[in-house]
Amino acid sequence: MSFPHVVDMTYQEAFAQGTTKKHPLGTVGMTPDGSKYRYCKAGAAIAKNWGCINANRHLSACTGESAEAALSGAIAVGDTEFTFLDTSTIAADYYADGYVVTLQTPFELHRIKSSTAGAGTSVTCTLADGDAFATADADGNTVNVYPSPWGNVKLGGAAAADQEGFVCVPKMAITSGNYFWGLVNGPCWLTVYGTWPLAAARDIQVAFWQDGSIMPVDECYYAQKSNQLAGHVIVSGNYGDCLIMLQIE
């Protein structure tokens, strides 16, 4: 399955979800009004149209939070595959639509098309169609391997939102395991908590709170729970309800 540049969506598709994967994870979609979406998979039930995080953290059998692992075999210039040591047991295509970073000089970032099943020793990944490594890398050197940021999307919580970034806002409740289009840029209706937008002069910018709700940036930043900008207020209503311009990307 190739990675399209942009999928033209209807307004109705922004509210569609299902168990069948129709696009690579992270595919960009746009509705006629210019709103931008990413194709996602829910890692748990999503009950609200709040900000959702990338819940794909580091690998259990690799070193550190950045999914560091050692190459099992050298990479040559022009190679389209690489193998790394991984003692975990994972299904085939666990890393599909994710990314690899080689840490030799210069660093290289490549998108992963597919991966073999992990049987407790190593995993082989194939790069996206048309891509190849531009620099050789030696056997045993470190690479960082990341599952798709849009492949395990969940609502934030007390701890997880402090560790990974918000990647989208669904426009409806999503069933666990379903694929859906998550809004990343465009008009978005949400309730702002804390001080209502425009209740104070110049209170326009809003940021994500750790659970995915949004608050004015000064209140959110000072509490040191999340520093990720959500966007700015377009129109503010009563009780904190407002239309914001979502600006995740």
N, C-alpha and C positions, 0 to 999 in steps of 0.2 A: 504494500500500500504506500503510495508516494505521499509526500507532504505538500499539499497545495499551498499556494501563496495566501489566498483569501477565498473563503467560501461566501458567496452571496446568500444571505438568509432572508426569509420572510419574517414578518413580525411574529407570526404564529410559531415559527420554529424556536424562537427564544423561550417558549414555554413548553417545549417538547422534551421528553426524557424517555429512556428505554434501556433494555438489557443488552441490545445489540450494538456493538461498536461500529459506527459509521465513518469515522474519521480518525486519523492519528491524534493522540492526546496533545493538547496545546495548539491544535489547528485554530487559526484566526478566522472568525466569522464576522460579518458586518450586516446590519439591517439597513433598510433604505435611508434611515435618518442619520446614518454614520456612526451609530453606536457599535462598539467593538466588543467581541466576545472571545472566550477561549473554550475549546472543547475539553470537558473534564469528566472524571469518574468519581462518584461519591464513595468515600471510604466508610461512611456511616450515614445514618438518616440525618437529613438536614431539615429542620423544622421551620426555619425562618429565612427571610431574605436579608440576612446579615452577612458581614464579611466572613469568608471561609479561608482557612489556612492550608498550606501544603503540609500534610502530615507525614510525608515520606522522610523519615529521619535517617540517620546513618545505619549502615549494615551491622547486624549483630556480631558478625565474625570478622569485621575489619576494624582497623585502628582509627579511633577518633570520630568526631561528629561529621567529618567531611567525607566519609566513605573512602578513606585511603586504603589502597591495596597494592600489592606487588605484581608486576607483570610476570606472567608465566610464558616466557618466550619474547624474543626481541620484536620490535616494530621496525619495518623498513619503509623508506620513502615510497609512497604509492600504495601501501597496504590499506585494505578496507575492513580488516578485522583485527581484533586484539583479544588476548586471553589474560585473565588475572586470577590470582588465588582468592578463593572464597570458600570457607568451610561450612557455610550455611546450606540448607536444602531449599531451593526455590524453584518455582515453576518456570517453564520456558517463557520468554518474552517479558520477564519481570522488569527488565531494563528498557524495553521497547519504548520509544519516544522520550527517553531520558538523555543524559549527556555524559561525556567523558572529558576530563581535562588531563592532558599529559603535562608533567611538571619539569621536563627538561627545558632548556632555553632555546628558542622562545616557547612559552606556554602555548598549547593548542586546545581549543574547545571544539568538540564535534558532537553532532546529534547522533543518537543510536537508533537504528531501525529495528533490530531484533537481537535476541540473546538466547543462548541455549539454556536448558535446565541445569540447575546446580545440584550436584550429587555429593557435595561435601568436599570437593577438591578445587575445582576451578570453573569459571564461566567464560564462554566466548561470545563476544558481541560483534555485530556487523554494523558498520556506519550507514548513515542515510544514503539513498541512491545518489550517485554522482560525487560523493565526498571521498576523501582519502587523506591519509596522514602526509604532511609536508616535511616532517623532520623525523629522522631515525631516533629510536629510543631503545635502550639496552634491556635485556632480560633482567628482572629483579628491580628495575626502577619503579618508583611510585606513580600511580595514577589515581585520580579521584573519579569515582563512578557514581552517578546520581540517577535514581529512578525519576520518572517524569514528575515535574512539580505539580502537574494537573491530574495525576493518577491516583491520588489518595486524599481527596478534598474533604475537609471536615470543618464544622464550626469550631471556633477557638475555645479555649478553656483557661483554667487558672495557671497552668504551666506551659502547655504546648504553644500558646500564642507568643510566649516570651522567646521562643526558640526558632520559629519558622515564620515566614512572611505570609500576609494575606494575598491570595491569588485571584479571587473573584467574589462576586456577589450574585447568588442565584436569584431568579425572579419569582421563585415559588418554592414550596416544600419539595425535597428530593428524596426518593427512596434509596436506601443503602444499596450500593452496587450498580446503580443506574448511571448511564452516560447522559450528560446534559450540557447546555451552553451556559457558561458563567460570564456575567457582565464584568468587563474590566475598565471600560471607558465610555461615558455617556450619561444622560440623565437617569437618576436613580432616586426613588422615593424611600426615605427612611425616617425613623424617629431619632432625633438627637437628644442624648441624655446630658444631664448637667445643666448649664446655662443655655437657655433657648437661643438659637441663632438670631442675631440682630437685637437681642435683649440688651446687649451692651454694645457700645460703639465699636465698629470694625471687627465684630465677632463673626467672621465669615468662613475661615478655614476650619475644616473638621478632620479628625484623625480617628483611626480604629482603636477602640478599647480592646482589652485582651480577649473578650468573649465574642468579638465581631460586631458589637454595637459601635456607634460613633459618638464622639464628644468634641467640643471645641478644642483646638489644638493646645491651647495654653493649659487647660485642665487635664488633658490626657498626658501631655509631655511631663508636666510637673509631678504627676503621680508616679512617673517612671514605670508605667505598665506597658506602654506601646508608643513608639515614636513614628509609626508608619502613617503618612498622610493618606487620607481617604479622598479628599477633594475640596470643593468649595460650594457654598450655598448659592442656589439660583433663586429660589423663592421659599420664604419661611412662613409657616402657618401657626395655628394655635397649638399649645401643649407640646411643642418641640417637633411636630411633624413638618417635614420640609422636603423640597426637591433639591438634590445636590447634583453637581457635575462630578461623577465618580472619576477618579484619576489614578487607578492602580497602575496603569501603563500609559 
